[in-house]
Amino acid sequence: MRKVTSSDVAARAGVSRTTVSYVLNRSERVNISEETRQRVLAAVDELGYIPNAAAQMLASQRSNGVGLVYPRSHPHLSTHIFLLSAIEGLKSVFDRYGMHLLLDAVDNNSEDAYIDLLAAQRIDGLILIDVPLNSFVSQRLIRNAFPVVTFGYQYPQLSSIDAENWLGAKIAVEHLLDLGHRRIACITNSPHFPGDPNLRLRGYHDALQQRGVPANPDWVVEGCYTPESGYTAMQTLLGLAELPTAVFVGSDVVAFGAMTAVHERGLSIPGDIAFVGFDDVPLARYAVPPLTTVRMPAVEMGIRAGMLLMERVLDGAAPTHITLPTELIVRSSSCAT
């Protein structure tokens, strides 16, 4: 069968090809009546016309693509269950607007990585997850008014979405303190770097300080996004002369590895060492024992981030910062039930 063209649509609707192009690309440059627009759309449906993506891109000056960038420094997609949930929320928004989600990993040390990505992919907006921007890149994006939404980091002139990391961590450690623990260790979610706010680690320290409990620097160990890093960090803690009686872990995925190390040592959870994680990924309730954790609204964060970005892309809305609440979910890894 012959491929249906825009000329066929124009003939069926009784309009010019230019009018068809204006309607399909939602052009605001010309005033087209609602009756004419509906006639064109009806012809598109009747003929089964599929617009040429490249032509649409040129006409609308948009690529209908959104870039999601994460660090190349760790195997994010294979281990970051939270990210997969956030993508589910993002996709629900972008599908509604006919936008394509493009994933890419960049090297944090390269100032040109983001700029090259924008030029090569011809994307309309950018979502950054766990990727702190240096001043060169952030100022370049701000100066060009490019639509950006960051996860976990705030820049005054870029939109951002985050959750109550500090408060969630503080409440998690207070839960352990309320259970009588005083030797509470912390395994972070990621390595610390200069300028990193690490609000979950700060919440840990603030909870101890406010209760007058001394913080032992030997009980703070870095994780790095993966169960393997949690396992290694817990091995370090288990090698100390004085063991902690509880551990706050900055990520459920990291906590899974740490709990395995405790089981292999022949110790019980929570009898010998209690655990609290962060994120409440779907597997947390199926850990052995089920993991007490701080619930992050991952899907909702994805939805809100998608809406923030579309407001910037379509309407040029001013940058907005949104912080969503977290919730402590108590299960048997912290206290036997």
TORZA-439267 format. One record per residue (C-alpha): residue in three letters; residue number from 0; x, y negated, z negated. Coordinates in Angstrom, 2 decimals. Example, Ala and Ser with C-alpha at 12.3 -4.5 7.8 and 13.67 -1.06 7.14 Angstrom:
<atoms>
ATOM  residu  num        X        Y        Z
ATOM     ALA    0    12.30     4.50    -7.80
ATOM     SER    1    13.67     1.06    -7.14
</atoms>
This chain:
<atoms>
ATOM  residu  num        X        Y        Z
ATOM     MET    0     0.00     0.00     0.00
ATOM     ARG    1     1.13    -3.54     0.74
ATOM     LYS    2     2.32    -5.48    -2.29
ATOM     VAL    3    -0.16    -8.14    -3.42
ATOM     THR    4     1.28   -11.65    -3.12
ATOM     SER    5     0.43   -15.08    -4.49
ATOM     SER    6    -0.94   -15.90    -1.01
ATOM     ASP    7    -3.50   -13.13    -1.43
ATOM     VAL    8    -4.52   -14.56    -4.80
ATOM     ALA    9    -4.77   -18.04    -3.31
ATOM     ALA   10    -6.96   -16.81    -0.45
ATOM     ARG   11    -9.26   -14.87    -2.80
ATOM     ALA   12    -9.62   -17.86    -5.15
ATOM     GLY   13    -9.91   -20.42    -2.37
ATOM     VAL   14    -6.99   -22.51    -3.60
ATOM     SER   15    -3.43   -23.22    -2.53
ATOM     ARG   16    -0.40   -21.13    -3.50
ATOM     THR   17     0.83   -24.15    -5.45
ATOM     THR   18    -2.35   -24.13    -7.55
ATOM     VAL   19    -1.88   -20.42    -8.24
ATOM     SER   20     1.68   -21.14    -9.39
ATOM     TYR   21     0.52   -23.96   -11.66
ATOM     VAL   22    -2.14   -21.79   -13.26
ATOM     LEU   23     0.09   -18.76   -13.84
ATOM     ASN   24     2.92   -20.87   -15.25
ATOM     ARG   25     0.56   -22.93   -17.41
ATOM     SER   26     1.99   -26.10   -15.95
ATOM     GLU   27     1.10   -29.30   -17.78
ATOM     ARG   28     2.28   -31.49   -14.92
ATOM     VAL   29    -1.05   -31.36   -13.07
ATOM     ASN   30    -4.68   -31.48   -14.12
ATOM     ILE   31    -6.45   -28.29   -13.03
ATOM     SER   32   -10.11   -27.81   -13.88
ATOM     GLU   33   -11.14   -24.94   -16.10
ATOM     GLU   34   -13.39   -23.61   -13.33
ATOM     THR   35   -10.46   -23.45   -10.89
ATOM     ARG   36    -8.20   -21.85   -13.49
ATOM     GLN   37   -10.77   -19.14   -14.22
ATOM     ARG   38   -11.23   -18.50   -10.49
ATOM     VAL   39    -7.49   -17.95   -10.06
ATOM     LEU   40    -7.26   -15.66   -13.08
ATOM     ALA   41   -10.23   -13.65   -11.85
ATOM     ALA   42    -8.51   -13.20    -8.46
ATOM     VAL   43    -5.34   -12.05   -10.25
ATOM     ASP   44    -7.35    -9.41   -12.14
ATOM     GLU   45    -9.30    -8.26    -9.08
ATOM     LEU   46    -6.20    -7.85    -6.91
ATOM     GLY   47    -3.92    -6.52    -9.66
ATOM     TYR   48    -1.35    -9.18    -8.90
ATOM     ILE   49     1.92    -9.00   -10.87
ATOM     PRO   50     3.80   -12.33   -10.84
ATOM     ASN   51     7.47   -12.35    -9.97
ATOM     ALA   52     9.35   -12.86   -13.23
ATOM     ALA   53    12.21   -14.80   -11.66
ATOM     ALA   54     9.86   -17.15    -9.87
ATOM     GLN   55     7.89   -17.76   -13.04
ATOM     MET   56    11.09   -18.49   -14.92
ATOM     LEU   57    12.12   -21.11   -12.37
ATOM     ALA   58     8.69   -22.73   -12.29
ATOM     SER   59     8.24   -22.93   -16.05
ATOM     GLN   60    11.89   -23.64   -16.85
ATOM     ARG   61    11.63   -20.91   -19.47
ATOM     SER   62    13.08   -17.42   -19.48
ATOM     ASN   63    10.34   -15.92   -21.70
ATOM     GLY   64    13.16   -14.32   -23.67
ATOM     VAL   65    14.17   -14.63   -27.31
ATOM     GLY   66    17.57   -13.56   -28.59
ATOM     LEU   67    17.97   -11.75   -31.92
ATOM     VAL   68    21.59   -11.83   -33.05
ATOM     TYR   69    23.21    -9.80   -35.82
ATOM     PRO   70    26.87    -9.38   -36.81
ATOM     ARG   71    29.12    -7.01   -34.91
ATOM     SER   72    30.98    -6.41   -38.17
ATOM     HIS   73    28.70    -3.60   -39.35
ATOM     PRO   74    26.39    -0.96   -37.85
ATOM     HIS   75    23.29    -3.00   -38.55
ATOM     LEU   76    20.70    -1.25   -36.45
ATOM     SER   77    21.59     2.24   -37.61
ATOM     THR   78    21.51     1.43   -41.34
ATOM     HIS   79    19.53    -1.74   -41.91
ATOM     ILE   80    15.99    -0.43   -42.37
ATOM     PHE   81    14.89    -3.90   -43.47
ATOM     LEU   82    15.91    -5.28   -40.08
ATOM     LEU   83    13.81    -2.69   -38.26
ATOM     SER   84    10.77    -3.76   -40.30
ATOM     ALA   85    11.48    -7.42   -39.58
ATOM     ILE   86    11.70    -6.64   -35.85
ATOM     GLU   87     8.25    -5.04   -36.07
ATOM     GLY   88     6.89    -8.37   -37.31
ATOM     LEU   89     8.80   -10.35   -34.70
ATOM     LYS   90     7.57    -8.14   -31.87
ATOM     SER   91     3.94    -8.53   -32.93
ATOM     VAL   92     4.27   -12.30   -32.41
ATOM     PHE   93     6.40   -12.30   -29.26
ATOM     ASP   94     4.17    -9.71   -27.54
ATOM     ARG   95     1.25   -12.05   -28.07
ATOM     TYR   96     3.10   -14.82   -26.24
ATOM     GLY   97     4.54   -12.59   -23.51
ATOM     MET   98     8.09   -13.10   -24.79
ATOM     HIS   99    10.82   -10.46   -24.49
ATOM     LEU  100    13.07    -9.75   -27.49
ATOM     LEU  101    16.75    -9.34   -26.59
ATOM     LEU  102    19.17    -7.92   -29.14
ATOM     ASP  103    22.86    -8.72   -29.26
ATOM     ALA  104    25.77    -8.48   -31.69
ATOM     VAL  105    28.34   -11.23   -31.97
ATOM     ASP  106    31.71   -11.69   -33.58
ATOM     ASN  107    31.49   -14.22   -36.40
ATOM     ASN  108    35.02   -15.38   -35.69
ATOM     SER  109    34.24   -16.54   -32.16
ATOM     GLU  110    32.93   -20.09   -31.90
ATOM     ASP  111    31.91   -19.51   -28.28
ATOM     ALA  112    29.96   -16.29   -28.86
ATOM     TYR  113    26.60   -17.98   -29.39
ATOM     ILE  114    27.05   -20.53   -26.64
ATOM     ASP  115    28.04   -17.78   -24.20
ATOM     LEU  116    24.96   -15.81   -25.24
ATOM     LEU  117    22.67   -18.74   -24.53
ATOM     ALA  118    24.22   -19.32   -21.12
ATOM     ALA  119    24.31   -15.67   -20.06
ATOM     GLN  120    20.91   -14.52   -21.29
ATOM     ARG  121    18.99   -17.73   -20.52
ATOM     ILE  122    16.93   -17.33   -23.66
ATOM     ASP  123    14.36   -19.80   -24.95
ATOM     GLY  124    15.08   -19.35   -28.64
ATOM     LEU  125    17.35   -17.65   -31.12
ATOM     ILE  126    16.78   -15.57   -34.27
ATOM     LEU  127    19.86   -15.12   -36.47
ATOM     ILE  128    19.84   -12.32   -39.07
ATOM     ASP  129    22.70   -12.22   -41.60
ATOM     VAL  130    24.79   -14.40   -39.30
ATOM     PRO  131    26.13   -17.58   -40.96
ATOM     LEU  132    26.84   -20.35   -38.47
ATOM     ASN  133    30.06   -22.31   -38.52
ATOM     SER  134    29.86   -26.08   -38.24
ATOM     PHE  135    30.84   -26.15   -34.55
ATOM     VAL  136    28.04   -23.83   -33.45
ATOM     SER  137    25.38   -25.26   -35.77
ATOM     GLN  138    26.07   -28.83   -34.63
ATOM     ARG  139    26.02   -27.73   -30.98
ATOM     LEU  140    22.62   -26.11   -31.43
ATOM     ILE  141    21.27   -29.06   -33.39
ATOM     ARG  142    22.56   -31.63   -30.90
ATOM     ASN  143    20.85   -29.79   -28.04
ATOM     ALA  144    17.65   -29.30   -30.06
ATOM     PHE  145    17.79   -25.58   -29.27
ATOM     PRO  146    15.05   -23.57   -31.05
ATOM     VAL  147    16.68   -21.48   -33.79
ATOM     VAL  148    15.38   -19.62   -36.85
ATOM     THR  149    17.83   -18.24   -39.41
ATOM     PHE  150    17.25   -15.36   -41.82
ATOM     GLY  151    18.85   -15.90   -45.23
ATOM     TYR  152    20.73   -19.13   -44.54
ATOM     GLN  153    19.39   -22.68   -44.47
ATOM     TYR  154    20.61   -25.54   -42.33
ATOM     PRO  155    18.83   -28.91   -42.73
ATOM     GLN  156    18.04   -29.26   -39.02
ATOM     LEU  157    17.30   -25.60   -38.18
ATOM     SER  158    14.21   -23.62   -39.13
ATOM     SER  159    14.71   -20.78   -41.59
ATOM     ILE  160    12.87   -17.91   -43.22
ATOM     ASP  161    13.95   -16.28   -46.46
ATOM     ALA  162    12.64   -14.62   -49.60
ATOM     GLU  163    13.25   -15.32   -53.27
ATOM     ASN  164    16.59   -13.53   -53.43
ATOM     TRP  165    17.87   -15.28   -56.56
ATOM     LEU  166    14.64   -14.90   -58.53
ATOM     GLY  167    14.10   -11.32   -57.35
ATOM     ALA  168    17.59   -10.30   -58.47
ATOM     LYS  169    17.22   -12.12   -61.77
ATOM     ILE  170    13.93   -10.34   -62.51
ATOM     ALA  171    15.49    -6.99   -61.58
ATOM     VAL  172    18.35    -7.45   -64.05
ATOM     GLU  173    15.98    -8.77   -66.71
ATOM     HIS  174    14.00    -5.53   -66.28
ATOM     LEU  175    17.15    -3.55   -67.13
ATOM     LEU  176    17.90    -5.84   -70.07
ATOM     ASP  177    14.36    -5.36   -71.38
ATOM     LEU  178    14.99    -1.61   -71.32
ATOM     GLY  179    17.92    -2.14   -73.69
ATOM     HIS  180    20.82    -1.99   -71.21
ATOM     ARG  181    23.81    -4.25   -71.85
ATOM     ARG  182    26.45    -2.60   -69.66
ATOM     ILE  183    24.89    -3.49   -66.31
ATOM     ALA  184    26.98    -3.24   -63.14
ATOM     CYS  185    26.26    -4.81   -59.74
ATOM     ILE  186    26.97    -3.44   -56.28
ATOM     THR  187    26.50    -6.16   -53.69
ATOM     ASN  188    24.83    -5.66   -50.33
ATOM     SER  189    27.67    -7.20   -48.32
ATOM     PRO  190    31.23    -8.43   -48.70
ATOM     HIS  191    31.63   -11.90   -50.16
ATOM     PHE  192    33.13   -14.61   -47.98
ATOM     PRO  193    33.91   -18.31   -48.55
ATOM     GLY  194    30.73   -20.38   -48.57
ATOM     ASP  195    28.46   -17.34   -48.95
ATOM     PRO  196    25.73   -18.24   -51.47
ATOM     ASN  197    25.04   -14.55   -52.29
ATOM     LEU  198    21.89   -15.42   -54.20
ATOM     ARG  199    21.33   -11.83   -55.36
ATOM     LEU  200    24.73   -11.77   -57.05
ATOM     ARG  201    24.00   -15.17   -58.59
ATOM     GLY  202    20.68   -13.89   -59.92
ATOM     TYR  203    22.53   -10.98   -61.55
ATOM     HIS  204    25.00   -13.30   -63.30
ATOM     ASP  205    22.32   -15.80   -64.36
ATOM     ALA  206    20.15   -13.09   -65.93
ATOM     LEU  207    23.07   -11.84   -68.03
ATOM     GLN  208    24.15   -15.34   -69.02
ATOM     GLN  209    20.68   -16.42   -70.12
ATOM     ARG  210    20.42   -13.35   -72.38
ATOM     GLY  211    23.89   -13.90   -73.80
ATOM     VAL  212    25.24   -10.65   -72.33
ATOM     PRO  213    28.89   -10.88   -71.22
ATOM     ALA  214    29.57   -10.08   -67.55
ATOM     ASN  215    32.43    -7.65   -66.99
ATOM     PRO  216    34.14    -8.54   -63.66
ATOM     ASP  217    35.15    -4.87   -63.26
ATOM     TRP  218    31.45    -3.99   -63.00
ATOM     VAL  219    30.89    -6.09   -59.85
ATOM     VAL  220    31.82    -4.13   -56.71
ATOM     GLU  221    31.20    -4.99   -53.07
ATOM     GLY  222    28.98    -2.91   -50.82
ATOM     CYS  223    28.80    -3.33   -47.07
ATOM     TYR  224    25.27    -2.61   -45.78
ATOM     THR  225    25.65     1.19   -45.63
ATOM     PRO  226    25.02     4.19   -47.92
ATOM     GLU  227    28.70     5.10   -47.51
ATOM     SER  228    29.75     1.76   -48.99
ATOM     GLY  229    27.40     2.32   -51.93
ATOM     TYR  230    28.87     5.77   -52.49
ATOM     THR  231    32.43     4.38   -52.47
ATOM     ALA  232    31.50     1.45   -54.75
ATOM     MET  233    29.89     3.80   -57.25
ATOM     GLN  234    32.96     6.02   -57.24
ATOM     THR  235    34.93     2.95   -58.32
ATOM     LEU  236    32.52     2.29   -61.18
ATOM     LEU  237    32.58     5.94   -62.24
ATOM     GLY  238    36.37     5.72   -62.49
ATOM     LEU  239    36.24     3.03   -65.18
ATOM     ALA  240    37.08     3.86   -68.79
ATOM     GLU  241    33.76     2.38   -69.91
ATOM     LEU  242    30.88     3.34   -67.66
ATOM     PRO  243    27.90     1.07   -67.07
ATOM     THR  244    24.54     2.38   -68.23
ATOM     ALA  245    22.67     0.65   -65.40
ATOM     VAL  246    23.40    -0.65   -61.90
ATOM     PHE  247    21.68    -3.38   -59.92
ATOM     VAL  248    22.30    -2.81   -56.20
ATOM     GLY  249    21.75    -5.60   -53.68
ATOM     SER  250    20.20    -3.24   -51.10
ATOM     ASP  251    18.20    -0.01   -51.25
ATOM     VAL  252    20.27     1.49   -48.44
ATOM     VAL  253    23.48     0.85   -50.41
ATOM     ALA  254    21.76     2.17   -53.55
ATOM     PHE  255    21.04     5.53   -51.88
ATOM     GLY  256    24.75     6.17   -51.51
ATOM     ALA  257    25.48     5.03   -55.07
ATOM     MET  258    22.82     7.37   -56.49
ATOM     THR  259    24.33    10.29   -54.56
ATOM     ALA  260    27.70     9.62   -56.20
ATOM     VAL  261    26.05     9.74   -59.64
ATOM     HIS  262    24.30    13.03   -58.84
ATOM     GLU  263    27.56    14.58   -57.64
ATOM     ARG  264    29.24    13.59   -60.91
ATOM     GLY  265    26.59    15.63   -62.75
ATOM     LEU  266    25.02    12.58   -64.39
ATOM     SER  267    21.31    11.93   -64.57
ATOM     ILE  268    19.25     8.99   -63.31
ATOM     PRO  269    18.01     7.16   -65.34
ATOM     GLY  270    19.18     9.13   -68.39
ATOM     ASP  271    22.87     8.33   -67.96
ATOM     ILE  272    22.73     5.50   -65.45
ATOM     ALA  273    19.61     3.57   -64.43
ATOM     PHE  274    19.22     2.02   -60.98
ATOM     VAL  275    17.40    -0.94   -59.46
ATOM     GLY  276    17.68    -1.73   -55.74
ATOM     PHE  277    16.51    -4.52   -53.48
ATOM     ASP  278    14.29    -4.61   -50.33
ATOM     ASP  279    11.81    -1.77   -51.05
ATOM     VAL  280    12.45    -0.01   -47.76
ATOM     PRO  281     9.96     2.81   -46.99
ATOM     LEU  282    12.42     5.52   -48.11
ATOM     ALA  283    12.85     4.00   -51.59
ATOM     ARG  284     9.80     5.76   -52.99
ATOM     TYR  285    11.14     9.11   -51.75
ATOM     ALA  286    14.61     8.81   -53.32
ATOM     VAL  287    15.48    11.22   -56.13
ATOM     PRO  288    14.29     9.86   -58.45
ATOM     PRO  289    12.09     7.24   -56.74
ATOM     LEU  290    13.95     3.93   -56.71
ATOM     THR  291    12.88     0.91   -58.72
ATOM     THR  292    13.44    -2.03   -56.40
ATOM     VAL  293    12.57    -5.60   -55.49
ATOM     ARG  294    10.08    -5.71   -52.63
ATOM     MET  295    10.99    -7.98   -49.71
ATOM     PRO  296     8.07    -8.77   -47.36
ATOM     ALA  297    10.07    -7.70   -44.29
ATOM     VAL  298     7.22    -7.48   -41.75
ATOM     GLU  299     5.68   -10.74   -42.93
ATOM     MET  300     9.08   -12.42   -42.74
ATOM     GLY  301     9.37   -11.24   -39.14
ATOM     ILE  302     5.90   -12.57   -38.32
ATOM     ARG  303     6.57   -15.94   -39.93
ATOM     ALA  304     9.97   -16.21   -38.23
ATOM     GLY  305     8.37   -15.44   -34.86
ATOM     MET  306     5.71   -18.10   -35.40
ATOM     LEU  307     8.32   -20.67   -36.49
ATOM     LEU  308    10.33   -20.01   -33.35
ATOM     MET  309     7.34   -20.19   -31.02
ATOM     GLU  310     6.31   -23.52   -32.56
ATOM     ARG  311     9.78   -24.81   -31.75
ATOM     VAL  312     9.79   -23.34   -28.22
ATOM     LEU  313     6.31   -24.40   -27.16
ATOM     ASP  314     5.65   -27.58   -29.14
ATOM     GLY  315     9.07   -28.84   -30.20
ATOM     ALA  316     7.91   -28.67   -33.82
ATOM     ALA  317    10.20   -30.07   -36.51
ATOM     PRO  318    12.45   -27.56   -38.32
ATOM     THR  319    10.68   -25.81   -41.20
ATOM     HIS  320    12.03   -23.83   -44.16
ATOM     ILE  321     9.88   -21.04   -45.60
ATOM     THR  322    10.66   -18.94   -48.69
ATOM     LEU  323     8.40   -15.96   -49.41
ATOM     PRO  324     7.94   -14.35   -52.85
ATOM     THR  325     9.47   -11.03   -53.92
ATOM     GLU  326     8.03    -8.46   -56.33
ATOM     LEU  327     9.60    -5.94   -58.72
ATOM     ILE  328     8.34    -2.40   -58.03
ATOM     VAL  329     9.06    -0.19   -61.04
ATOM     ARG  330     9.70     3.49   -60.38
ATOM     SER  331    11.46     6.25   -62.30
ATOM     SER  332    15.08     5.42   -61.37
ATOM     SER  333    15.11     2.75   -64.08
ATOM     CYS  334    12.88     4.32   -66.70
ATOM     ALA  335    11.48     7.83   -66.92
ATOM     THR  336     7.73     7.94   -66.39
</atoms>
